[in-house]
Amino acid sequence: PRAFEMEHIYLSAGCDSDEDCRGHQGGGECVESRCKCGEGFYGLLCDYQENMTCTHLSVQDPETPFIGSRTYASNYTLLLQPGESNRIIKIYDRPVYVGFADEKEKIIDVILFEGLHWILIDADTGFKDLKNHTVAGLAEYLFNFDGDFFATESIQNVRFQSEQILFNTPLDAKHASPEGLTWTEIKHVENGTLSNIEISGDSTTILLCSKCHNVTNQCQYENICNDNSTCECTNGATGMLCQNTPLANGYCNPYFNTPLFLHDGGDCCESTCISTDEHICGVLTDEWLDYVDVGFPNCTGGIARCAGTECWIETSDAIRTDSTGQSAKVMLASNSKTLVIAQPEIELIRVYDQIDSRWEQRGSLIEGELASLFGIHLAVATLPGEVINRRYGKLFMTIAATFSDDDAFWASIYIWQSNAFEWEKIGTFEIARSAAEVEKIEIGFHDKTASLLTVLTNGTLTMYESQFSGETGLVQPILKTIQVGGCVSLAGDGGFIAYNEGSILYVYNRTNQDFTLAAQFDLLNNTYNLFQSFDTANITSLKLSSDGQLLSTSIQTTREEDDPVFVISIFKICHTCTSESLVGALIPKISSEVNTNPTDVQNTVFSDDAETVALLVQNEESPEILVYTSGFEDSNDDEPNTDSNNKRGFEQVGIPLRIEDENWFALSEQGP
């Protein structure tokens, strides 16, 4: 084969003064228009110091080594002068690096500078007249040139070449070694008796200096260089120099949660995060444990801290239903990761799991009997706490759906069978004589072993229980019947229930197979400044938090001769306080007036943590949803907020969300 004739450019304008030779740094002096470098300095302009030259080069990504007709070495070390432990061999004022391409260290690959490019050759075929193909033989061969090495006369069969390094440019000053350069593979194509050169295209291989130094080769992103010259990556970065950032991998890394890194590549906000095989967005995963929903508490670049028109972002394409939006019922699980849609007109229920910003149907359709209005009332329960996904299945949940026939009005309970990846109906029971009697149903878990169903019919609150054995269940007899005169709410854990009669709030606590009164509060007869000015108090909705520790209310009220106002409040349930003859008490913590006409509020929905509220308001133009959050922080004290001028209260989230029709809507536990 004919040798590859390379073009070389290696020019120096010479020097005019010691300053040109970096003399101000002690590097060298200008002698007869040429730089004479001092001890330990080298380069045409004495730019480089031997004790600061990279000693070890490595391929940055082990998955992308130099690959041509074979795989070339991935790790290289400086080639030293024969008999010297710290003097490096230089070709064209650059160091030479050698590496082994095989475990037996018989195939030697060489990286050196040829005047315009760095090149990769192998010791066996890359030098025209090298006789001793060992590291020692190569060192002796190159050392004997004593500065008179000419690449065109001595080098052949180049395998890879780097981008150009032009003299006295920033790239030239930076690269005493070939770190961070792009490479191109050179192919030698045999054509009869000739050997043609073919540029194969850019390689993805990047070299870096793999031994860290606190001055010359620092570990990136503020990581630590240990005494053995290896980096200790402590903030999620990886690689020999911690150079690989963990961006856009589905896990929010606090260090990279800055605008510079686009908030960890979008990982820290629900609207921008995309799950990967390694991580699920907003979820802490463990090989042996359940998946835990940690949410997006560090979101600083997305909708959690937004303002203006960007506040409300559609998380996915719309989910299309087979009936009108007015008749479809939607419910979100407490962690907002599961959505249930009931379509009573066609007797279907669909369940969707949120995977990043898209919704994926879980299991088959749940179908009811024809003309039964199946799903006209709907309740959803998930296990309390933050567990959202079993290691080998999906979130365990229970659905209660009502339907009617010629004889009565019924409720069926369905559970998710993780082993079968399908829905199973575990029981059906009569709850009323007609659909008109049913006002509301709610379902929750109790002690993670049973689901508790409450049904409000004509002012009578009835409770049912489903006991589970493994993942099968059975509906048990009625636990207790309570007469109520207003709104009702069941805690997600099934341990508490709240309702009102007129202006009085009641909270019951479950004990064994019964419920006992635990706390009460009269909005019109109390000593707290927050409520003393109320003349009337019409409670329009209330919500117990999923753990039964907070109670939120929405109230239409009047004060003296003022116009009616709409008030939302949060009470803490104190189980150790004494209130009259009760064991516990309701302690008012937050109360705020909402700037809207109470008669315009068509619907009120609280989140499962009872700290965020959404109001459907009918104004003159079109319906809109207003969302308010309390930012409530429980200080674990049982002192009431008695100051009516206290600034703590509900704050509106973003701008009103305009909607076309008065559709059903739901609010997740996290709020927005």
C-alpha positions as CSV (number, residue, x, y, z in Angstrom):
1,P,0.0,0.0,0.0
2,R,1.1,3.5,-0.7
3,A,1.6,5.8,2.3
4,F,-0.8,8.6,3.0
5,E,0.8,11.9,2.0
6,M,-0.4,14.5,4.6
7,E,-0.4,18.2,4.3
8,H,1.4,19.9,7.2
9,I,1.3,23.5,8.4
10,Y,3.7,24.3,11.2
11,L,4.7,28.0,11.0
12,S,5.9,30.4,13.6
13,A,6.3,34.1,13.1
14,G,9.1,34.1,15.6
15,C,9.5,36.4,18.5
16,D,10.5,40.1,18.9
17,S,10.8,40.2,22.7
18,D,10.8,38.0,25.8
19,E,7.1,38.9,26.2
20,D,6.4,36.9,23.1
21,C,7.9,33.9,24.9
22,R,5.8,34.2,28.0
23,G,8.9,35.6,29.7
24,H,6.6,37.5,32.1
25,Q,5.6,34.1,33.4
26,G,9.2,32.8,33.6
27,G,8.6,30.6,30.5
28,G,11.4,31.7,28.2
29,E,13.3,34.4,26.4
30,C,13.6,35.6,22.8
31,V,17.0,34.7,21.2
32,E,17.6,35.4,17.6
33,S,13.9,35.6,16.8
34,R,13.3,32.2,18.4
35,C,11.9,31.4,21.8
36,K,14.3,29.6,24.1
37,C,12.2,28.0,26.8
38,G,13.3,27.8,30.4
39,E,13.5,24.7,32.5
40,G,10.1,22.9,32.6
41,F,8.6,25.0,29.8
42,Y,8.0,24.0,26.1
43,G,6.1,25.0,23.0
44,L,6.9,27.5,20.2
45,L,6.0,30.3,22.5
46,C,6.9,28.5,25.7
47,D,3.2,28.3,26.4
48,Y,3.2,25.0,28.2
49,Q,4.6,23.6,31.4
50,E,5.7,20.0,31.7
51,N,4.5,19.7,35.3
52,M,1.1,20.9,34.2
53,T,0.8,18.7,31.1
54,C,-2.0,16.1,31.2
55,T,-0.4,12.8,32.1
56,H,-3.4,10.5,31.4
57,L,-5.9,10.7,28.5
58,S,-9.1,8.7,28.4
59,V,-12.1,8.3,26.2
60,Q,-14.8,10.4,27.8
61,D,-17.7,8.0,27.1
62,P,-16.7,4.3,27.3
63,E,-19.6,3.6,25.0
64,T,-18.0,5.6,22.1
65,P,-14.3,4.6,21.8
66,F,-12.3,4.9,18.6
67,I,-13.7,2.2,16.3
68,G,-12.4,1.6,12.8
69,S,-11.2,-1.7,11.4
70,R,-10.8,-2.6,15.1
71,T,-11.4,-1.0,18.5
72,Y,-8.5,1.3,19.5
73,A,-7.1,2.0,23.0
74,S,-9.3,4.0,25.4
75,N,-6.7,5.1,27.9
76,Y,-3.3,6.7,27.1
77,T,-0.3,7.9,29.1
78,L,2.6,10.3,28.4
79,L,5.5,8.8,26.5
80,L,8.7,9.6,28.6
81,Q,12.3,10.0,27.5
82,P,14.4,6.8,27.8
83,G,15.8,6.5,31.3
84,E,13.8,9.6,32.5
85,S,11.0,9.5,35.0
86,N,9.6,13.0,34.4
87,R,10.9,14.3,31.0
88,I,8.4,13.9,28.2
89,I,9.1,13.2,24.6
90,K,7.8,16.0,22.3
91,I,6.9,16.0,18.6
92,Y,6.3,19.4,17.0
93,D,6.4,20.8,20.6
94,R,3.6,18.6,21.8
95,P,3.6,15.5,24.0
96,V,3.2,12.0,22.7
97,Y,0.7,9.5,24.3
98,V,0.6,5.7,24.1
99,G,-2.1,3.2,25.0
100,F,-2.8,-0.5,24.7
101,A,-5.6,-1.8,22.7
102,D,-5.5,-5.3,24.1
103,E,-5.2,-6.9,27.6
104,K,-1.8,-8.4,26.8
105,E,-0.4,-5.0,26.0
106,K,1.0,-6.1,22.6
107,I,-1.0,-3.7,20.4
108,I,0.2,-0.1,20.9
109,D,-1.8,2.9,19.7
110,V,-0.1,6.3,19.5
111,I,-1.5,9.8,19.6
112,L,0.8,12.6,18.5
113,F,0.8,16.0,16.8
114,E,1.8,16.2,13.1
115,G,1.8,20.0,12.7
116,L,-1.8,20.7,11.9
117,H,-3.8,17.9,13.5
118,W,-3.5,15.4,16.3
119,I,-3.4,11.9,14.8
120,L,-4.0,8.4,16.0
121,I,-1.8,5.6,14.5
122,D,-0.7,2.2,15.7
123,A,2.9,1.5,16.4
124,D,3.1,-1.5,14.1
125,T,2.1,0.2,10.9
126,G,2.1,3.9,11.6
127,F,5.9,4.6,11.4
128,K,7.8,3.9,8.2
129,D,11.0,2.7,9.8
130,L,10.3,1.8,13.4
131,K,11.9,-1.5,14.1
132,N,11.2,-2.1,17.8
133,H,7.4,-2.1,18.2
134,T,7.4,-1.7,22.0
135,V,6.9,1.3,24.2
136,A,10.6,1.4,25.0
137,G,11.5,1.0,21.4
138,L,9.1,3.8,20.3
139,A,10.5,6.1,23.0
140,E,14.1,5.5,21.8
141,Y,13.0,6.0,18.1
142,L,11.3,9.3,18.7
143,F,13.9,10.6,21.1
144,N,16.7,10.1,18.6
145,F,15.2,12.6,16.2
146,D,16.2,15.4,18.6
147,G,13.7,17.9,17.2
148,D,14.2,17.0,13.6
149,F,11.1,14.8,13.1
150,F,9.2,15.3,9.9
151,A,5.7,13.7,9.7
152,T,5.7,13.5,5.9
153,E,8.8,11.3,6.0
154,S,8.1,9.2,9.0
155,I,4.3,8.6,9.4
156,Q,1.9,6.5,7.4
157,N,-1.5,4.8,7.8
158,V,-3.2,7.5,9.9
159,R,-6.4,6.0,11.5
160,F,-8.0,9.1,13.0
161,Q,-7.2,12.8,12.8
162,S,-8.5,15.7,15.0
163,E,-9.8,19.1,13.9
164,Q,-7.2,21.6,12.9
165,I,-5.0,23.4,15.5
166,L,-3.8,26.6,13.9
167,F,-0.7,28.3,15.3
168,N,-1.2,31.0,18.0
169,T,-4.9,30.7,18.1
170,P,-7.0,30.2,21.2
171,L,-7.3,26.5,20.3
172,D,-3.5,26.3,20.0
173,A,-2.9,28.0,23.3
174,K,-5.5,25.7,25.0
175,H,-4.4,22.3,23.6
176,A,-1.0,21.1,24.7
177,S,-2.8,17.8,24.6
178,P,-5.8,16.7,22.5
179,E,-8.5,17.1,25.1
180,G,-12.1,17.9,23.9
181,L,-11.3,17.9,20.2
182,T,-13.4,16.3,17.5
183,W,-12.0,13.5,15.4
184,T,-12.4,12.1,11.9
185,E,-11.8,8.5,10.9
186,I,-9.4,8.0,7.9
187,K,-10.0,4.9,5.8
188,H,-7.5,3.4,3.4
189,V,-9.3,1.9,0.5
190,E,-7.4,-0.6,-1.7
191,N,-8.0,-0.2,-5.5
192,G,-5.8,-2.5,-7.5
193,T,-2.2,-1.5,-6.8
194,L,-3.1,1.9,-5.3
195,S,-4.3,2.9,-1.8
196,N,-6.8,5.8,-1.7
197,I,-7.7,7.8,1.3
198,E,-11.3,8.2,2.3
199,I,-12.6,10.6,5.0
200,S,-15.2,8.5,6.8
201,G,-16.9,11.2,8.8
202,D,-16.7,12.7,12.3
203,S,-16.2,10.3,15.2
204,T,-18.2,10.7,18.4
205,T,-15.1,10.0,20.5
206,I,-13.9,12.7,22.8
207,L,-10.8,12.5,24.9
208,L,-10.3,14.1,28.3
209,C,-7.6,14.4,30.8
210,S,-8.7,11.7,33.3
211,K,-6.5,12.7,36.3
212,C,-7.8,15.7,38.1
213,H,-5.8,18.5,39.5
214,N,-7.1,21.4,41.7
215,V,-5.5,24.0,39.5
216,T,-5.0,22.6,36.0
217,N,-7.7,20.0,35.6
218,Q,-10.5,20.6,38.1
219,C,-13.4,18.4,38.8
220,Q,-16.4,20.0,37.2
221,Y,-19.5,21.5,38.9
222,E,-17.7,22.1,42.2
223,N,-16.9,18.5,42.9
224,I,-13.9,17.2,44.8
225,C,-10.5,16.2,43.5
226,N,-9.1,13.5,45.9
227,D,-5.4,13.0,46.8
228,N,-5.2,10.1,44.3
229,S,-6.2,12.5,41.4
230,T,-9.7,11.0,41.0
231,C,-12.9,13.1,41.2
232,E,-15.5,12.5,43.9
233,C,-18.8,13.4,42.3
234,T,-21.2,14.4,45.0
235,N,-24.0,16.3,43.3
236,G,-25.3,13.8,40.7
237,A,-22.8,14.5,38.0
238,T,-20.9,11.5,36.7
239,G,-17.7,10.7,34.7
240,M,-14.0,10.9,35.4
241,L,-14.2,14.6,35.9
242,C,-17.8,14.7,36.9
243,Q,-18.4,16.2,33.5
244,N,-21.6,14.4,32.7
245,T,-24.7,16.3,33.9
246,P,-27.8,14.4,35.0
247,L,-30.1,16.6,33.0
248,A,-33.5,15.5,31.6
249,N,-33.3,12.0,33.3
250,G,-36.7,12.3,35.1
251,Y,-35.1,13.0,38.5
252,C,-34.9,16.6,39.9
253,N,-31.3,17.3,41.0
254,P,-31.2,20.4,43.2
255,Y,-27.7,21.4,42.2
256,F,-28.7,21.7,38.5
257,N,-32.1,23.2,39.2
258,T,-31.0,26.7,37.9
259,P,-31.8,28.7,34.7
260,L,-28.3,27.9,33.5
261,F,-29.2,24.2,33.3
262,L,-32.8,24.8,32.3
263,H,-33.9,23.7,35.7
264,D,-32.2,20.3,35.5
265,G,-33.3,19.9,31.9
266,G,-36.9,20.2,32.9
267,D,-36.8,17.5,35.6
268,C,-37.9,19.8,38.4
269,C,-41.3,20.8,37.2
270,E,-44.3,18.6,36.3
271,S,-45.0,20.6,33.1
272,T,-41.5,19.9,31.6
273,C,-40.3,16.6,33.1
274,I,-40.2,13.4,31.0
275,S,-39.7,10.1,32.6
276,T,-36.9,7.7,31.5
277,D,-36.0,4.1,32.1
278,E,-33.9,5.3,35.1
279,H,-36.4,7.6,36.8
280,I,-40.1,8.4,37.0
281,C,-40.9,12.1,37.2
282,G,-41.9,13.3,40.6
283,V,-41.4,9.8,42.0
284,L,-38.7,8.3,44.3
285,T,-38.0,4.8,43.1
286,D,-36.2,2.0,44.9
287,E,-35.4,-1.5,43.6
288,W,-37.0,-3.2,46.6
289,L,-39.6,-0.7,47.8
290,D,-42.8,0.8,46.6
291,Y,-42.6,3.9,44.5
292,V,-43.1,7.0,46.5
293,D,-44.7,10.2,45.2
294,V,-42.4,13.1,46.2
295,G,-44.0,15.6,43.8
296,F,-42.1,18.7,42.5
297,P,-41.3,20.7,45.7
298,N,-38.2,22.3,44.0
299,C,-40.0,23.5,40.9
300,T,-38.8,27.1,40.3
301,G,-39.1,27.2,36.5
302,G,-42.5,25.9,35.8
303,I,-46.1,26.5,36.7
304,A,-45.6,26.2,40.5
305,R,-44.0,29.7,40.5
306,C,-45.5,31.2,37.4
307,A,-47.5,34.3,36.8
308,G,-49.6,35.7,34.0
309,T,-50.9,33.8,31.0
310,E,-48.4,30.9,31.4
311,C,-49.9,29.7,34.7
312,W,-52.3,27.1,33.3
313,I,-50.8,24.6,30.9
314,E,-52.5,21.6,29.4
315,T,-50.5,18.6,30.5
316,S,-51.5,16.4,27.5
317,D,-53.8,16.1,24.6
318,A,-57.4,16.1,25.6
319,I,-59.0,12.7,26.5
320,R,-61.9,12.2,24.2
321,T,-65.1,10.7,25.6
322,D,-68.1,9.2,23.8
323,S,-70.7,11.4,25.4
324,T,-71.2,15.0,26.1
325,G,-69.0,16.8,28.5
326,Q,-72.0,17.8,30.6
327,S,-72.7,14.1,31.5
328,A,-69.1,12.9,32.0
329,K,-67.9,12.8,35.6
330,V,-64.2,13.2,36.3
331,M,-62.3,12.4,39.5
332,L,-58.6,12.6,40.4
333,A,-56.9,10.4,42.9
334,S,-55.4,12.3,45.8
335,N,-51.9,12.2,44.3
336,S,-53.3,13.5,40.9
337,K,-51.7,10.6,39.1
338,T,-54.9,8.6,38.4
339,L,-58.0,10.0,36.6
340,V,-61.4,8.3,36.6
341,I,-64.0,9.3,34.0
342,A,-67.6,8.0,34.2
343,Q,-70.0,8.3,31.3
344,P,-73.4,7.5,32.7
345,E,-75.2,8.0,29.3
346,I,-73.3,5.0,27.8
347,E,-72.7,3.2,31.1
348,L,-68.9,3.2,31.0
349,I,-66.1,4.1,33.4
350,R,-62.5,4.6,32.2
351,V,-59.4,4.9,34.4
352,Y,-56.2,6.6,33.3
353,D,-52.7,6.8,34.9
354,Q,-50.6,9.9,34.3
355,I,-47.3,9.0,32.7
356,D,-45.4,12.3,32.6
357,S,-47.6,14.7,30.7
358,R,-49.8,12.0,29.0
359,W,-52.6,9.8,30.3
360,E,-52.6,6.1,29.7
361,Q,-55.7,3.9,30.2
362,R,-55.5,1.4,33.0
363,G,-57.1,-2.0,32.4
364,S,-60.3,-2.5,30.4
365,L,-63.4,-0.4,30.5
366,I,-65.7,-0.9,33.5
367,E,-69.1,-1.5,32.0
368,G,-72.6,-1.2,33.6
369,E,-76.0,-2.4,32.6
370,L,-77.8,-0.6,29.7
371,A,-80.0,2.4,30.7
372,S,-78.8,2.2,34.3
373,L,-77.0,5.6,34.5
374,F,-74.0,3.6,35.6
375,G,-71.5,6.0,37.2
376,I,-73.9,8.9,37.8
377,H,-72.4,9.0,41.3
378,L,-68.7,8.2,41.6
379,A,-66.2,7.8,44.4
380,V,-62.5,7.0,44.2
381,A,-60.1,5.9,47.0
382,T,-56.4,5.2,47.0
383,L,-54.2,4.1,49.9
384,P,-53.3,7.0,52.1
385,G,-49.8,8.3,52.2
386,E,-47.4,8.9,49.3
387,V,-47.1,5.4,47.8
388,I,-48.3,5.7,44.3
389,N,-47.0,2.6,42.5
390,R,-46.3,-0.9,43.6
391,R,-42.9,-2.4,42.5
392,Y,-44.6,-4.8,40.1
393,G,-48.0,-3.1,39.5
394,K,-50.0,0.1,39.7
395,L,-51.5,2.1,42.5
396,F,-54.0,0.0,44.4
397,M,-57.4,1.8,44.4
398,T,-61.1,1.3,44.9
399,I,-63.9,2.7,42.8
400,A,-67.5,3.0,43.9
401,A,-70.1,3.6,41.2
402,T,-73.9,3.9,41.5
403,F,-76.6,2.7,39.0
404,S,-80.3,2.0,39.0
405,D,-82.8,-0.6,37.8
406,D,-86.5,-1.0,38.0
407,D,-86.3,-2.0,41.7
408,A,-83.8,0.2,43.5
409,F,-80.6,2.4,43.3
410,W,-77.4,0.4,43.8
411,A,-73.6,0.9,44.4
412,S,-70.9,-1.5,43.1
413,I,-67.4,-1.5,44.4
414,Y,-64.4,-2.4,42.1
415,I,-60.8,-3.0,43.1
416,W,-57.7,-3.1,41.0
417,Q,-56.1,-6.5,40.8
418,S,-52.4,-5.9,40.5
419,N,-51.6,-9.5,39.7
420,A,-54.1,-9.7,36.9
421,F,-53.7,-6.1,35.8
422,E,-57.5,-5.8,35.6
423,W,-60.6,-4.5,37.5
424,E,-62.7,-6.8,39.6
425,K,-66.1,-6.1,41.0
426,I,-66.2,-7.3,44.6
427,G,-69.7,-6.4,45.7
428,T,-73.1,-4.7,44.9
429,F,-75.6,-3.5,47.4
430,E,-78.8,-1.4,47.6
431,I,-78.3,2.2,48.8
432,A,-81.7,3.8,48.0
433,R,-85.1,3.3,46.5
434,S,-84.4,5.8,43.7
435,A,-81.7,7.9,42.2
436,A,-83.4,11.1,43.3
437,E,-82.8,10.2,47.0
438,V,-79.0,10.0,46.6
439,E,-77.2,13.3,47.3
440,K,-73.5,12.2,47.6
441,I,-71.2,9.2,48.0
442,E,-67.6,9.2,49.2
443,I,-65.2,6.4,49.6
444,G,-61.9,6.1,51.6
445,F,-59.5,3.6,53.1
446,H,-59.3,2.7,56.8
447,D,-56.1,1.3,58.3
448,K,-55.0,0.3,54.7
449,T,-57.1,-2.9,55.0
450,A,-60.7,-1.8,54.4
451,S,-62.6,0.8,52.3
452,L,-65.3,2.8,53.9
453,L,-68.2,4.0,51.8
454,T,-70.5,6.8,52.9
455,V,-73.8,7.5,51.2
456,L,-75.9,10.6,51.8
457,T,-79.6,10.1,51.0
458,N,-82.3,12.5,52.0
459,G,-80.2,13.9,54.9
460,T,-79.3,10.4,56.2
461,L,-75.6,9.5,56.2
462,T,-75.1,5.7,56.0
463,M,-71.7,4.0,56.2
464,Y,-70.6,0.7,54.6
465,E,-67.4,-1.2,54.8
466,S,-65.5,-3.6,52.5
467,Q,-63.0,-5.9,54.2
468,F,-60.0,-7.0,52.1
469,S,-58.2,-10.3,52.2
470,G,-55.2,-9.9,50.0
471,E,-56.7,-8.3,47.0
472,T,-60.3,-9.6,47.3
473,G,-63.0,-8.0,49.3
474,L,-66.5,-8.3,50.6
475,V,-69.0,-5.6,51.4
476,Q,-70.0,-5.8,55.1
477,P,-73.2,-4.6,56.8
478,I,-74.0,-1.1,57.7
479,L,-71.8,0.4,60.4
480,K,-73.8,3.4,61.5
481,T,-76.5,5.8,60.3
482,I,-76.3,9.5,61.2
483,Q,-78.8,12.2,60.4
484,V,-77.1,15.2,58.9
485,G,-78.5,18.5,57.7
486,G,-75.9,19.9,55.2
487,C,-72.6,19.1,53.6
488,V,-70.6,16.0,54.4
489,S,-66.9,14.9,53.9
490,L,-65.1,11.6,54.6
491,A,-61.4,11.6,55.3
492,G,-59.3,9.7,52.7
493,D,-58.1,7.3,55.4
494,G,-61.7,6.5,56.5
495,G,-61.0,7.5,60.1
496,F,-63.0,10.7,60.3
497,I,-66.2,12.2,58.9
498,A,-67.4,15.8,59.0
499,Y,-70.7,17.4,58.3
500,N,-72.7,20.4,59.3
501,E,-76.2,21.3,60.5
502,G,-76.8,25.0,59.8
503,S,-73.8,27.0,61.0
504,I,-72.5,24.2,63.3
505,L,-69.6,21.9,62.1
506,Y,-69.3,18.4,63.5
507,V,-66.4,16.0,63.2
508,Y,-66.7,12.3,64.1
509,N,-63.9,9.9,64.8
510,R,-64.1,6.2,63.9
511,T,-63.5,3.8,66.8
512,N,-63.8,0.2,66.0
513,Q,-67.2,-0.4,64.3
514,D,-68.7,3.0,65.4
515,F,-68.2,6.7,65.0
516,T,-68.1,9.1,68.0
517,L,-68.4,12.8,68.1
518,A,-64.9,14.3,68.4
519,A,-65.2,18.1,67.8
520,Q,-67.7,20.8,66.8
521,F,-67.7,24.5,66.1
522,D,-70.4,27.1,65.7
523,L,-69.6,29.7,63.2
524,L,-72.2,32.2,64.7
525,N,-71.5,31.5,68.4
526,N,-67.8,31.6,69.2
527,T,-65.1,33.7,70.7
528,Y,-62.8,34.0,67.7
529,N,-62.4,37.4,66.0
530,L,-62.3,35.8,62.6
531,F,-66.0,34.9,62.8
532,Q,-67.6,37.3,65.4
533,S,-68.9,39.7,62.7
534,F,-70.9,37.0,60.9
535,D,-74.7,37.7,60.9
536,T,-75.4,34.6,58.8
537,A,-73.3,31.6,57.8
538,N,-74.4,29.3,54.9
539,I,-71.9,26.5,54.6
540,T,-71.7,25.5,50.9
541,S,-69.0,22.9,51.0
542,L,-66.5,21.3,53.4
543,K,-63.6,19.0,53.1
544,L,-61.6,16.9,55.5
545,S,-58.0,16.4,54.6
546,S,-57.0,12.8,53.7
547,D,-55.4,12.3,57.1
548,G,-58.3,13.8,59.0
549,Q,-56.3,16.6,60.6
550,L,-57.6,19.6,58.7
551,L,-61.1,20.8,57.9
552,S,-61.8,23.4,55.2
553,T,-65.1,25.1,54.6
554,S,-66.6,27.5,52.1
555,I,-69.2,29.9,53.6
556,Q,-71.7,32.4,52.1
557,T,-72.1,35.0,54.9
558,T,-73.3,38.5,55.6
559,R,-71.9,41.0,58.0
560,E,-74.1,43.7,59.4
561,E,-75.4,45.8,56.5
562,D,-72.6,44.8,54.0
563,D,-73.1,42.9,50.8
564,P,-72.8,39.1,51.0
565,V,-69.3,37.8,51.0
566,F,-67.7,34.4,50.2
567,V,-65.3,33.1,52.9
568,I,-63.0,30.0,52.8
569,S,-61.5,28.8,56.1
570,I,-59.2,26.1,57.5
571,F,-59.6,24.5,60.9
572,K,-57.1,22.3,62.6
573,I,-58.6,19.3,64.5
574,C,-57.1,19.2,67.9
575,H,-57.7,15.8,69.4
576,T,-56.2,16.6,72.8
577,C,-58.0,19.9,73.4
578,T,-61.0,20.3,75.6
579,S,-64.0,22.0,74.2
580,E,-67.1,22.0,76.4
581,S,-67.8,18.2,77.0
582,L,-65.9,17.1,73.9
583,V,-62.5,15.3,73.8
584,G,-61.3,17.5,70.9
585,A,-61.9,20.9,69.3
586,L,-61.8,22.7,66.0
587,I,-59.2,25.4,66.0
588,P,-59.6,28.1,63.3
589,K,-56.2,28.7,61.5
590,I,-56.9,30.6,58.3
591,S,-59.9,32.5,56.9
592,S,-60.1,34.7,53.8
593,E,-62.7,36.6,51.9
594,V,-62.8,35.8,48.2
595,N,-63.4,38.7,45.9
596,T,-66.4,37.4,44.1
597,N,-70.2,37.5,44.5
598,P,-71.3,34.5,46.5
599,T,-74.3,34.0,44.2
600,D,-71.9,33.6,41.2
601,V,-70.1,30.6,42.8
602,Q,-71.6,27.5,41.1
603,N,-69.3,24.8,42.5
604,T,-66.5,24.5,45.1
605,V,-63.9,21.7,45.0
606,F,-61.2,21.3,47.7
607,S,-58.0,19.3,47.2
608,D,-57.5,16.2,49.3
609,D,-55.1,17.9,51.6
610,A,-57.9,20.5,52.2
611,E,-55.4,23.4,51.6
612,T,-56.3,24.4,48.0
613,V,-59.8,25.3,46.7
614,A,-61.1,25.8,43.2
615,L,-64.3,27.8,42.6
616,L,-66.4,27.6,39.4
617,V,-67.7,31.1,39.0
618,Q,-70.3,32.2,36.4
619,N,-69.5,35.7,35.4
620,E,-71.1,37.9,32.7
621,E,-68.7,36.7,29.9
622,S,-68.1,33.0,30.5
623,P,-67.5,30.5,33.3
624,E,-64.0,30.6,34.9
625,I,-62.2,28.6,37.5
626,L,-60.5,30.5,40.3
627,V,-57.9,28.6,42.4
628,Y,-56.7,29.6,45.8
629,T,-54.1,28.0,48.0
630,S,-53.4,28.6,51.6
631,G,-49.7,27.9,51.9
632,F,-50.7,26.4,55.3
633,E,-47.8,25.4,57.5
634,D,-48.7,23.5,60.6
635,S,-46.6,24.7,63.4
636,N,-47.9,21.9,65.6
637,D,-49.4,24.4,68.0
638,D,-53.0,24.4,68.9
639,E,-53.3,28.2,69.2
640,P,-56.0,29.7,67.1
641,N,-55.4,32.6,64.7
642,T,-57.6,35.1,66.6
643,D,-56.5,38.3,64.7
644,S,-59.1,39.2,62.1
645,N,-56.5,41.5,60.5
646,N,-53.9,38.8,60.2
647,K,-52.5,38.6,56.7
648,R,-52.3,34.9,56.6
649,G,-54.9,33.5,54.3
650,F,-55.7,32.0,50.9
651,E,-53.9,33.5,47.9
652,Q,-55.1,33.2,44.3
653,V,-52.9,30.9,42.1
654,G,-52.3,32.6,38.7
655,I,-55.0,34.1,36.7
656,P,-58.6,32.8,36.3
657,L,-58.9,29.8,34.0
658,R,-61.6,30.5,31.4
659,I,-63.6,27.5,30.2
660,E,-66.2,27.2,27.5
661,D,-68.9,25.4,29.5
662,E,-69.7,24.6,33.1
663,N,-68.0,21.2,32.8
664,W,-67.2,18.9,35.7
665,F,-63.8,19.4,37.1
666,A,-61.6,17.9,39.8
667,L,-58.6,19.1,41.9
668,S,-55.6,17.0,42.9
669,E,-54.2,16.9,46.4
670,Q,-51.3,19.1,45.4
671,G,-53.8,21.8,44.2
672,P,-53.2,23.4,40.8
